[in-house]
Amino acid sequence: MTIAVQPDQPFPLGLAARGYAGSIHRIEVSEGHPGLPAIEIERRLIELGFVEGATVSVLHEGLFGRDPIAIRVNGATVALRRREAMAILTR
């Protein structure tokens, strides 16, 4: 599922299609997120370089269910599950 991107509205990186490029607005992990606690997911994303203002682009999508996705963040390539990428709001 892809969405129409409006320039001033942040949206989750997990909804972006291959070829998308933008910058990180903020990290926002919902408390109902399955798996690790929200604070741990946020800490791990920050350690990987997903910080406010960083440039991101979606390089590749997995074959089945489009998961995981390969993301370039400030020159480094990182693979994330879409559910983790949903916590990264971009513009």
N, C-alpha and C positions, 0 to 999 in steps of 0.2 A: 504494500500500500504506500503510495506517495501522496504528498500534499502539495497544494499550490502555496508557494512561499511568498509572503509579503515582506518587503524589505525591512520594515521597522518592528516586526513582530517576531520575538524569539520562538523557536520551535525545537522539539527534541531531535537530536542528531540521529536517533534510532529510526526516524521516519524518512530520512534523506535517502535518495537514490544514488546509485553509482554516478560519479561525475560532479556531485555537489561540492561546492567550496564556500567557506564562510569563516566566521570567527566565533569563538566561544563567548557567550554572554554571561552564563553562570552555570554552576552545578546545583541541581535540585533533585535530591533523591527522596522519593515518597516513602513514608514509614511502612506502607503495606508491601514493599518490595520483597519478593521471595528470596530466600537465601541469607546472605550476610546482613548484619544491621546496617542501617542507612549511613551512619557515621563512618563505618569501615569501608563501604563502597566509595563514599566521597573521598576518603583519605587515599585509597588506591588509585582513583582516577587522577587526583592531584599529583601523586608520585609519578604517574605515567606521563605527565606534562599537560593534562587537560586543565589549564588555568585560564582565568578571565583574560580575553584579548588574544589568546593563541589562535593561529590560523589552522583550520582543519579542512580536509577534503576526503571524500569517500572514494577509495581506489578500487575496491573489489567487493563483491557480495558472494556469499556461499551459494552453492548450487541448489540445495534443498532448503526451502523456506527463507532464502536470502540471508542465512545466518551461518557463521559469523560475518562481520564486515571488517575489511581492512581500511584503516583510517590513517592518513598522514597528519600528524600534529607537530607543527614547528620543525619539520624535516625528519622526524622519526616515524616509522610505520608501526602501527599497533593493531592487533586484532581484538575486537570486542564482540560480545554477544549484543544483539539488538536491545535486549532488556536492560543492560548496563548503559548502552548508548542513549537510552531514553532519559537518563538523568542529566545529560549534557545538553543544555539549551544554547542554540546557536542563532546567529543572524546572518 
